[in-house]
């Protein structure tokens, strides 16, 4: 199975060399695509140097920062065009352990999407303050309740896909910009009847640099999930009304 991991970057010069080294050591059979959003700190130059030194590393330069979703969608398109069988998503800041990549790819033998989950038995989070952990847990619970999904870590960013599954998800219609992209694609996969599995991973908070999570990004996720949840509920009611026979029009649906 040919496979590649997509690593989006924006101002990750302090982290990128280390994550590339760790990834190549932990999963030598996995190619790497760095998708840089025109980082002013020289991240793109570091990625280019790594690509010149290692044929397994590729770089996709984007002219402007348009959000996590745009970076991943361009990375997915590149991987699909290149003919890979599987593509993984991984952060550049070291919060995801490259040693888990092979487990995620192996899980695709029986799944379309394999999620590295913080919230299944064996998973966990290291060095997060309680309020950050609480917000993450609350986001997952809110999403699961509104969208009716059972995935424990629906916001997880460490995951692997079969590329044939990605082709079926109408990626050109994705509207999410930030981290809501993870929820968006998970829900699309489930609605398309795809098999989603979760594997325990330990997420470690970044040691250097700044988190890319901002209030507007969080609000986007709340807004989109709420809208999708309302649409889901209204759609269910419409289908129920259409299916009800006239004599039982007061029957609960």
N, C-alpha and C positions, 0 to 999 in steps of 0.2 A: 504494500500500500504506500503510494507516494504521499508525502505529507509536508505541510508547511505551517509554521506558527506566525501569525501576524502580530506585530508589536507596534502599536501607535505611539508616537512620541511628540512632545512639545516641551522644550526646555528640560530635557532629561540628560544633559551632558554629564552630570555627576553620577548617573546611574547606568547609562547605556552600556559602556564597556564591560561592566561587571555582569550585567544580565546576559549579554551576548556570550561571554566566556562560560558562565554557568550553564546556559542552554546548550551550547555545543558540547560541553563535557557530559551533561546529564542525558542528552538525547541526540547522539551523533547522527542518527538516521533522519532527523528532522531538519528541513531547510527553514530559513528565517527570512521574513520580509519585514523590514522596518519601514513604517509609513510615517514620514515626518511632515509636520504641518508648518514648514518654514520657520523652525525654531531660531530665534535670534541669538541663542547662546552657543551655537556651533554644533548642536546635536546632529544635524544633517551631515556635517563634515566628518564627524566621528563615524557615523554610519557608513559613509562612502569609503572611509579608510578601512573599515572592517570588511566591506565587500571586496575591496581590492586584495585584501590579504586572505580571504576565504571565499571560495566559489559557492559555498552553501548559504551565504548571506547576500540578500538583495535589498535594494533601497528604492522606495517610491516617494518622490518629493511632491508634496502638494504646496501650491503657492500661498495659501492662506489657511488660517485656522478656522474650520467650519464645524468643529465638534467631533466628539468620539464616534458618533454614528457615521459621519461622512468618511472618516479615516478607515473605519472597518469596512464600509461598503465598497470603497475603492480597493481595499486590500482583498476583499472577497472576489471582486471582479477580476483582479489580477490573477488570483489563484485559480479561478474557474477557467480563465483564458489559457493559463499555463498547463492545465490538465491534471492538477493534483486530485487525488482521491479523497483527501481529508485536509481540513484546515482548522487550526486552533486559534483562540484568542488569549492573549496574555499581556498583563501590564508590564511596563518598562521599569517600574520603580522597585522591583524585588519583592513586592507583597505576595506574588505567586511564586511557588517553588517549581523551577523547571524540572526537578526530579519527578514531578507528578505528570508530566506530559505523556510519557509512554503509557501510563495507566489510562489516561483519558482517551488516547488513540485506540488502545486495545479494547476499550468498552464499546467502540463503534462497530465491533463485530456483531453486536446484537442491538444496536441502537442507531438512531439518526443524529441525536444530540447527547453528548455526555457533559454533564455540568460538574465542575469542581465545587462541592458544596461545603459551606461553613457550618450548616445547621442540620446535618444528619449525624447520627452516632459516629464518633471518630473524628469529626470535623471540629474546627474551632477558630478562634481569633486571638492573636497575640498583640499586645501593646496598644489596644484601642481603649480610649477612655469610656467610662460607662455610658455617657450620653451618646457617643457615636454608635456604640453597640446597640443601645436602646432604639435609636433612630433606624438603624438598619433592620433590626428585628421587626419594628413597627411597620416599616415599609413593606417587608415581605408579608406580614399578616394582613395588612390592608389590601395588598394586591391579590393575595390568595382569596380573600373574602369577596372582593368585587368581581374578580374574573372567574371565580369558581375553579381554580387550579389547585393541585395538591403538591406542586413542586415546593420543597422546603426553602430553597435559596433561589428564588426567581430573579433576584437582582444580581446574581453572581456574574463576575466578569471573566472567570477562568473556565474555558469550555472548549470542546472540540465538536466539529460538525462533519458529517459526510457531505461532500460537495454536491452530490446528487440531491440531497435534501435541500440545500441552499437554493438550488435552481428552482425548486417548487414554491418558494416563499414570496414571490412577487416583490423582490427587494427594491425594485424601482418605485414602489408605493410607500416606502418607509418614510414617516414624517418626523420621527424622534430625532433629536439632536444630541443630547447628552447621554447620561447613564440609563435613561429610560429605554434606550435602544436594547438593552439586555432583556428587559421585560417584554418589549415589543416582539422580539424574535422568538422568545420562549413561548409566548402566547400563540403566535402564528404557527409554530411547530405543533403545539398541542391541538389547535383547531383543525390542522390539516391531518390529524390522526397519526402523527409521527411518534415514534417511541423515544421518550426522554428518560435518561437514567442519571442518578446523582451519585457521585463518588466523594467520600470525605477528603477534604483538604484542610490544611491549616493556613490561614491567611495571616501574614505578618505585616504590621503597619510599616510604611516606608521609614527608613532611617535618615535619609537626606532629601532635600527638595520639599516642595509644597504640594499638598493634595489639590487635585483639579476639581473637587466637589465645591460647588458654590450654591448660594440660595436660588438663583434662577434655574440652575440645573435640577435642584430638588423640586422646585415648584413645577417645572415641566413634567416631572414624573407624576406628581400628585394630580395635576390637571389632566394628563393623558389617561392615566389609569381610571380616574373618576369618569371621564367621558366614555371610555371603552366599557366600563362597568355598567353605566346607565344605558348605553346602546345595547349591551348584552341583555339587560333586564327587559328593556322595551321590546327588543326583538323576540324574546321568549314570550312576552305577553301577547304580541301580535300573532305569533304562531299559534298560541293557545286559543286565542279568540277565533282564528280561522278554522281551527280543528273542531270547535265545540258544536255539537248538534243543537238546533234551535230549542228543542224542549228542555234542555239542561243548561240554559244560558247563564244560570247563577252558580254553576258548578265551579269550585276552586280549581285553579290551574297552577 
